[in-house]
Amino acid sequence: MNSIPDGLTMAMTIPSGPEKDKIRSLFDSISPRYDFLNHFLSVGLDYVWRKRLVDSMDIKAHESILDAACGTGALTWLMLKRYPDIPFQLTGLDLSPKMLFIANSRIHDKRIQFRLGDLEALGFENDIFHHAMVAFGVRNLENLASGIAELYRVLKPKGNLYILEFSVPHKGLWNTVFRFYFHHILPRIGKIISRHPRAYAYLPDSVDRFLTPGEFTKFLQDSGFMVSDVISMSGGVCYLYHAVKNR
């Protein structure tokens, strides 16, 4: 078990296993350079994509929000920027203690709390969040069905789920250019800057293995959600999914 940095709380259980330990170790190791690399390697588009998610939300006073797989708190920071005065409660949760340490160090707001935990085994009661958001985290789940089921469980009836996830553009020149950059240029730059031999080789591998937008939309529907919007951004590099708990 990883130690818990000061100022963080822990979910009821932190599941362990070879795959989870690998993901936790990977993100712990790249945490100091994570935000810089995201901005640099995406040419600033990661900010645009996250802002699109936050701008699509309609947060009302006293609502509760879950930022699952929150990393260093990039989405949470944008939420605070958009809603500086509305009294809501947001819980940021991540598997990586070092990512959470950065989030907790730079975000100081009484509306926010950060917790160490696993999206596949959320330590929350049923039906407690009005909104849940996940940015670039679902493809890293060891068991996608468990993670989506947990998000469904903790959302209130008619609660909103917002997911950002990478995809591979359709056929054509953009597909060729993207694949060359994603598989050959990005891993090399990421390896040099992050000082981790596999961190940014893992990224294209995980995107290639993940469901297509059509498959993931059906997966959400089969999990009980009503999918109200699927938005392609940057030529199909990133997708924003908005789904509603269907009861």
N, C-alpha and C positions, 0 to 999 in steps of 0.2 A: 504493500500500500504506500502510495506517495504521501509525503507530509503535506499538511494543509497550511498555506500561507496565512499569516495573521490577517484578520479582517474578513475571512471567508467562512461560510458555513458549509456543511457537508450534507448531501442528500442521505437518505436512510441507508442506502447500500451503494458501494462502488464496485460493480462487477469487474472481475479480472479474467484474463485468459490471454492466450498468445496474440490474437488479432487486436484485442483492445489495448493490451500492453504495448504493442507495436505502434498503434495510432497515437496513444498517449505520449510515448517516448519521442516519436517523430515531431509532434507539435510542441512538446516541451523544448526540444533541441533547437527549433527554428524560431521560437517565440520572440527573441530580441530583434530579429530582422523581418518578422512576418509582415507587418504593415507596410514597411518600405518596399519589400519585394512585391506584394500585391499591387501597390500603386505603380511601381516601375514596370513590372512584367505585363500589366494590363493597360499600360499607357494611360492610367488614371480612370479607366472605365469601371473598375470595381466600385469606386465612389458613386459613379452615375447609376450603376445597377442597384446598389443598396438604397440610394436616395429614391429611386423609382419605387422600390418596395415601400419605404416609409411614407412617401407621398400618396400611395394608393390606399393607405389605412385611414380610418376615421375614428379617432380615439376620443372618447367622452370622459367627463370627470368621473373619477373613482373606479375606472375600469382596471382590470388586471391583465398583464401582458407577460408572456413567457418568451424570452429570447434563448432558444435552445441551440446548443453548439455555438455559443456566443463568441468564442475566441477572445480576442482582446477588447471586445465591446464596441466594435465599429458601428453596428446597427443601433445599439443602445445610445451611443453618442449622438447619432442622427435623430433619434427619437427625442432626446432632450433639446436638441437644436430646433426641431420643428414645434415642439410643445413645451416651451419654457415655463409656462404658468399653470397648465392644467394638472390638477392633482390626480395622478394615476399611480399604480404600483407595478413596477417591472422587475422580474426576476431573470437574471442572466445565469445560464447553466452551461458548464463545459466539463469535459473529461480531463482536460490538461490543467494541472495546478499552475504552471508557469504562465500560460496564456491568461488565466484568471487573475493572477497576481498583477499583470500589466493592466488589465481592465480595472481592477480594484484600485490601483495606484493612480490612475488618471481620471477616473470618474468619481466625483464626490457629490452625491445628491441623495437626499433623504428618501426619494421615491424609488431608489434603485438598491437592490441587493444582489450579490453574486454568490452562487452555490456551486460546489464541486459535485458533479453527478453525471449520470449516463442517460442519454436520450432513450435508450432501450429499456430503462427501468427507472422511470421518473418517480422520485420520492414525494409525490403530491397526492392529495385526495382527488376523487373524481369531480369533474364538472366545476372547476374553480377559475379557469382563465377565460376572459372574453376574447383574447387574441393570442395566437402563437406564431412565431416567425423563426425560420431557419435559413441562414445564408450559407450556401455551399457546404452543408453538413450531412445531408441525407445520403449522399453517395458513399460516405465513409462508414455508414452503419454496417455492422457485422450481420445484422438481421433486419432488413428494411421493413418487413412486415411488423416486427415487434415495435420498431421505432414509430411507424405511422399509427399503429394501434394505440401506443401510449399517448401520442399527441391527440388522437381522437378522444381518448378517455379523459384527459385532464381539461379539455375544452368544455365550456358550457354549451348547452343546446343552442344551435345556430351560431356558435362561436366561429371565428375566422382563423384560417390557417394560411400563412403566406410563406412560400418557399422560393428561394433563388437557387438555381443549379445550372452548372455548365452543360453544354451539349456540343455536338459536332455539326457544323453547318452542312446544308444539303450539297448535292453535287454541283460542280462548277469550279471556276477559278478561285473563288473565295475558299472553297473546301480545300483545294490544293495548297493555297498559301497558308491557311490556318493550320493544316496538318503538319506542314513543314516547320512552321514556327513552333507549334505546340510540342512536337516530338523531337525536334533537333536543336532549336535555338533556346527555347525557354528552359529545358532541363540543364543545359550547360551554364547559362547565366545564373540560374537558381542555385546550382551546386557551388559555384564560386562565391556568391554573396552569402548564402546561408551557411556555408561550410559543412553542409550535410550531404553525403554522397548520393542519397536516394530521394530526398524530400521532393524535389521538383521533377523527378522521373515518375514518382508515385502519382502526381497530379494527372498527367495525360493518360496513364494506365487506368486510373480509377474512372475517368470520364469515358474512356472507350468501353469499359465494362458496364457502365450504368445504362439504365433504360432510356430508350428514345423518348422525346416529349410525348408522343402519342401513347406509348406504353406506360409511361409514368402517370399520365392523365387517367388512363383506365385503371391503373393500380390504385390511385386515390379514390376513384369511384367505387371500385370493388371493396375498398376498406371502409365504406360508409359515407364518404364525403360527396357533396355536390360541388363539382368543379365549375366555378362561375367565370373564370378568366384564365387564359393561357397566353402570355405575351412573349413574343420573340424579340430579343434585343441584340443589337450589333451583328446583324446578319445571321442570327441563329447560334451565336457563341454562348449566350446566356438566356435562360427562360425564367419568367416570373409566373408562378402558379398561385392562384387565389382559390381556396376551397372553403366550403362551409360545412360544419357538422350537421348532418342531415337528420336531425331530430330535435 
